[in-house]
C-alpha cells in the first residue's frame, strides 16, 4: 500500500513538473526550485504527521499491553492471597489427619476474587505463547479450587444434617469414633465428602504452584517487554478461618 502511494505521488510530481517546464521554459529552473521546495516541505510535514500518529498508536498499544499484564498480576496476587491463607488457615491444620474429611467443616464465606482476563493478553501469543498457556492452566486450577470448596461445604452440611438426625433418633451420641460415624451416616455422603476433601488438598497444592510460576513469568515479561514498569509484589492479607467441628 505504501509503495503504491509513493508511485502515485511520484507520477503526480512528474506530471506537474512537466506542466511547469512546458508553460514557461525561460523561468523553468526558478520554477522548478520553488516547486521542489514546496514538494519537499509538504513531504516532510506529511512524514512528520505520519510518524507522530504512528508513535501515538504505538504508545497506546504499549500502555494497553502493560496495563493488561498489570491487571493479570493483580488477579494472581488476589488469588494467591486466598490460596495461601486457605493452606495456612482452613486446610493446613488438618492436612495430615486421616479423618480430615469429617473435621474440615464448611467454609463460612467466599470472597469475590478477580479472574485473569486472558483475552486482553492475546498479544503474548506472538512473543510468549507458553506463558499464556500457563496462565490458562493457572486460572483453571483456581476455578477448580473454588468449585471444590463450594461442593465440599455443601456436602459437609449434608453430613452434619445426617449426624443431627442420628443423634436425635438415639442412634449415636454427639461424640463417636470416626468409623462409627461413617457407618451411621452412610457411604454415599462420607464417600463423596472424602473424595471432595482429598481433591481440594490436591488442587490447592497445584494451584499454588501454578500461581507461583505464572506470577514469576509475568514479572519477567513486564521487565523484558516494558522496561521501567514496576512489577507487583505479593503479600498475604487475608485469613480464611476454619469452622470448628466436633466429632
Secondary structure as a PSIPRED ss2 file (coil, helix, strand):
# PSIPRED VFORMAT (PSIPRED V4.0)

   1 X C   1.000  0.000  0.000
   2 X H   0.000  1.000  0.000
   3 X H   0.000  1.000  0.000
   4 X H   0.000  1.000  0.000
   5 X H   0.000  1.000  0.000
   6 X H   0.000  1.000  0.000
   7 X H   0.000  1.000  0.000
   8 X H   0.000  1.000  0.000
   9 X H   0.000  1.000  0.000
  10 X H   0.000  1.000  0.000
  11 X H   0.000  1.000  0.000
  12 X H   0.000  1.000  0.000
  13 X H   0.000  1.000  0.000
  14 X H   0.000  1.000  0.000
  15 X H   0.000  1.000  0.000
  16 X H   0.000  1.000  0.000
  17 X H   0.000  1.000  0.000
  18 X H   0.000  1.000  0.000
  19 X H   0.000  1.000  0.000
  20 X H   0.000  1.000  0.000
  21 X H   0.000  1.000  0.000
  22 X H   0.000  1.000  0.000
  23 X H   0.000  1.000  0.000
  24 X C   1.000  0.000  0.000
  25 X C   1.000  0.000  0.000
  26 X C   1.000  0.000  0.000
  27 X C   1.000  0.000  0.000
  28 X H   0.000  1.000  0.000
  29 X H   0.000  1.000  0.000
  30 X H   0.000  1.000  0.000
  31 X H   0.000  1.000  0.000
  32 X H   0.000  1.000  0.000
  33 X H   0.000  1.000  0.000
  34 X H   0.000  1.000  0.000
  35 X H   0.000  1.000  0.000
  36 X H   0.000  1.000  0.000
  37 X H   0.000  1.000  0.000
  38 X H   0.000  1.000  0.000
  39 X H   0.000  1.000  0.000
  40 X H   0.000  1.000  0.000
  41 X H   0.000  1.000  0.000
  42 X H   0.000  1.000  0.000
  43 X H   0.000  1.000  0.000
  44 X H   0.000  1.000  0.000
  45 X H   0.000  1.000  0.000
  46 X H   0.000  1.000  0.000
  47 X H   0.000  1.000  0.000
  48 X H   0.000  1.000  0.000
  49 X H   0.000  1.000  0.000
  50 X H   0.000  1.000  0.000
  51 X H   0.000  1.000  0.000
  52 X H   0.000  1.000  0.000
  53 X H   0.000  1.000  0.000
  54 X H   0.000  1.000  0.000
  55 X H   0.000  1.000  0.000
  56 X H   0.000  1.000  0.000
  57 X H   0.000  1.000  0.000
  58 X H   0.000  1.000  0.000
  59 X H   0.000  1.000  0.000
  60 X H   0.000  1.000  0.000
  61 X H   0.000  1.000  0.000
  62 X H   0.000  1.000  0.000
  63 X H   0.000  1.000  0.000
  64 X H   0.000  1.000  0.000
  65 X H   0.000  1.000  0.000
  66 X H   0.000  1.000  0.000
  67 X H   0.000  1.000  0.000
  68 X H   0.000  1.000  0.000
  69 X H   0.000  1.000  0.000
  70 X H   0.000  1.000  0.000
  71 X H   0.000  1.000  0.000
  72 X H   0.000  1.000  0.000
  73 X H   0.000  1.000  0.000
  74 X H   0.000  1.000  0.000
  75 X H   0.000  1.000  0.000
  76 X H   0.000  1.000  0.000
  77 X H   0.000  1.000  0.000
  78 X H   0.000  1.000  0.000
  79 X H   0.000  1.000  0.000
  80 X H   0.000  1.000  0.000
  81 X H   0.000  1.000  0.000
  82 X H   0.000  1.000  0.000
  83 X H   0.000  1.000  0.000
  84 X H   0.000  1.000  0.000
  85 X H   0.000  1.000  0.000
  86 X H   0.000  1.000  0.000
  87 X H   0.000  1.000  0.000
  88 X H   0.000  1.000  0.000
  89 X H   0.000  1.000  0.000
  90 X H   0.000  1.000  0.000
  91 X H   0.000  1.000  0.000
  92 X H   0.000  1.000  0.000
  93 X H   0.000  1.000  0.000
  94 X H   0.000  1.000  0.000
  95 X C   1.000  0.000  0.000
  96 X C   1.000  0.000  0.000
  97 X C   1.000  0.000  0.000
  98 X C   1.000  0.000  0.000
  99 X C   1.000  0.000  0.000
 100 X H   0.000  1.000  0.000
 101 X H   0.000  1.000  0.000
 102 X H   0.000  1.000  0.000
 103 X H   0.000  1.000  0.000
 104 X C   1.000  0.000  0.000
 105 X C   1.000  0.000  0.000
 106 X C   1.000  0.000  0.000
 107 X C   1.000  0.000  0.000
 108 X C   1.000  0.000  0.000
 109 X C   1.000  0.000  0.000
 110 X C   1.000  0.000  0.000
 111 X C   1.000  0.000  0.000
 112 X C   1.000  0.000  0.000
 113 X C   1.000  0.000  0.000
 114 X C   1.000  0.000  0.000
 115 X C   1.000  0.000  0.000
 116 X C   1.000  0.000  0.000
 117 X C   1.000  0.000  0.000
 118 X H   0.000  1.000  0.000
 119 X H   0.000  1.000  0.000
 120 X H   0.000  1.000  0.000
 121 X H   0.000  1.000  0.000
 122 X C   1.000  0.000  0.000
 123 X C   1.000  0.000  0.000
 124 X H   0.000  1.000  0.000
 125 X H   0.000  1.000  0.000
 126 X H   0.000  1.000  0.000
 127 X H   0.000  1.000  0.000
 128 X C   1.000  0.000  0.000
 129 X H   0.000  1.000  0.000
 130 X H   0.000  1.000  0.000
 131 X H   0.000  1.000  0.000
 132 X H   0.000  1.000  0.000
 133 X H   0.000  1.000  0.000
 134 X H   0.000  1.000  0.000
 135 X H   0.000  1.000  0.000
 136 X H   0.000  1.000  0.000
 137 X H   0.000  1.000  0.000
 138 X H   0.000  1.000  0.000
 139 X H   0.000  1.000  0.000
 140 X H   0.000  1.000  0.000
 141 X H   0.000  1.000  0.000
 142 X H   0.000  1.000  0.000
 143 X H   0.000  1.000  0.000
 144 X H   0.000  1.000  0.000
 145 X H   0.000  1.000  0.000
 146 X H   0.000  1.000  0.000
 147 X H   0.000  1.000  0.000
 148 X H   0.000  1.000  0.000
 149 X H   0.000  1.000  0.000
 150 X H   0.000  1.000  0.000
 151 X H   0.000  1.000  0.000
 152 X H   0.000  1.000  0.000
 153 X H   0.000  1.000  0.000
 154 X H   0.000  1.000  0.000
 155 X H   0.000  1.000  0.000
 156 X H   0.000  1.000  0.000
 157 X H   0.000  1.000  0.000
 158 X H   0.000  1.000  0.000
 159 X H   0.000  1.000  0.000
 160 X H   0.000  1.000  0.000
 161 X H   0.000  1.000  0.000
 162 X H   0.000  1.000  0.000
 163 X H   0.000  1.000  0.000
 164 X H   0.000  1.000  0.000
 165 X H   0.000  1.000  0.000
 166 X H   0.000  1.000  0.000
 167 X H   0.000  1.000  0.000
 168 X H   0.000  1.000  0.000
 169 X C   1.000  0.000  0.000
 170 X C   1.000  0.000  0.000
 171 X C   1.000  0.000  0.000
 172 X C   1.000  0.000  0.000
 173 X C   1.000  0.000  0.000
 174 X C   1.000  0.000  0.000
 175 X C   1.000  0.000  0.000
 176 X C   1.000  0.000  0.000
 177 X C   1.000  0.000  0.000
 178 X H   0.000  1.000  0.000
 179 X H   0.000  1.000  0.000
 180 X H   0.000  1.000  0.000
 181 X H   0.000  1.000  0.000
 182 X H   0.000  1.000  0.000
 183 X H   0.000  1.000  0.000
 184 X H   0.000  1.000  0.000
 185 X H   0.000  1.000  0.000
 186 X C   1.000  0.000  0.000
 187 X H   0.000  1.000  0.000
 188 X H   0.000  1.000  0.000
 189 X H   0.000  1.000  0.000
 190 X H   0.000  1.000  0.000
 191 X H   0.000  1.000  0.000
 192 X H   0.000  1.000  0.000
 193 X H   0.000  1.000  0.000
 194 X H   0.000  1.000  0.000
 195 X H   0.000  1.000  0.000
 196 X H   0.000  1.000  0.000
 197 X H   0.000  1.000  0.000
 198 X H   0.000  1.000  0.000
 199 X H   0.000  1.000  0.000
 200 X H   0.000  1.000  0.000
 201 X H   0.000  1.000  0.000
 202 X H   0.000  1.000  0.000
 203 X H   0.000  1.000  0.000
 204 X H   0.000  1.000  0.000
 205 X H   0.000  1.000  0.000
 206 X H   0.000  1.000  0.000
 207 X H   0.000  1.000  0.000
 208 X H   0.000  1.000  0.000
 209 X H   0.000  1.000  0.000
 210 X H   0.000  1.000  0.000
 211 X H   0.000  1.000  0.000
 212 X H   0.000  1.000  0.000
 213 X H   0.000  1.000  0.000
 214 X H   0.000  1.000  0.000
 215 X H   0.000  1.000  0.000
 216 X H   0.000  1.000  0.000
 217 X H   0.000  1.000  0.000
 218 X H   0.000  1.000  0.000
 219 X H   0.000  1.000  0.000
 220 X H   0.000  1.000  0.000
 221 X H   0.000  1.000  0.000
 222 X H   0.000  1.000  0.000
 223 X H   0.000  1.000  0.000
 224 X H   0.000  1.000  0.000
 225 X H   0.000  1.000  0.000
 226 X C   1.000  0.000  0.000
 227 X C   1.000  0.000  0.000
 228 X C   1.000  0.000  0.000
 229 X C   1.000  0.000  0.000
 230 X C   1.000  0.000  0.000
 231 X C   1.000  0.000  0.000
 232 X C   1.000  0.000  0.000
 233 X C   1.000  0.000  0.000
 234 X C   1.000  0.000  0.000
 235 X C   1.000  0.000  0.000
 236 X C   1.000  0.000  0.000
 237 X C   1.000  0.000  0.000
 238 X C   1.000  0.000  0.000
 239 X C   1.000  0.000  0.000
 240 X C   1.000  0.000  0.000
 241 X C   1.000  0.000  0.000
 242 X C   1.000  0.000  0.000
 243 X C   1.000  0.000  0.000
 244 X C   1.000  0.000  0.000
 245 X C   1.000  0.000  0.000
 246 X C   1.000  0.000  0.000
 247 X C   1.000  0.000  0.000
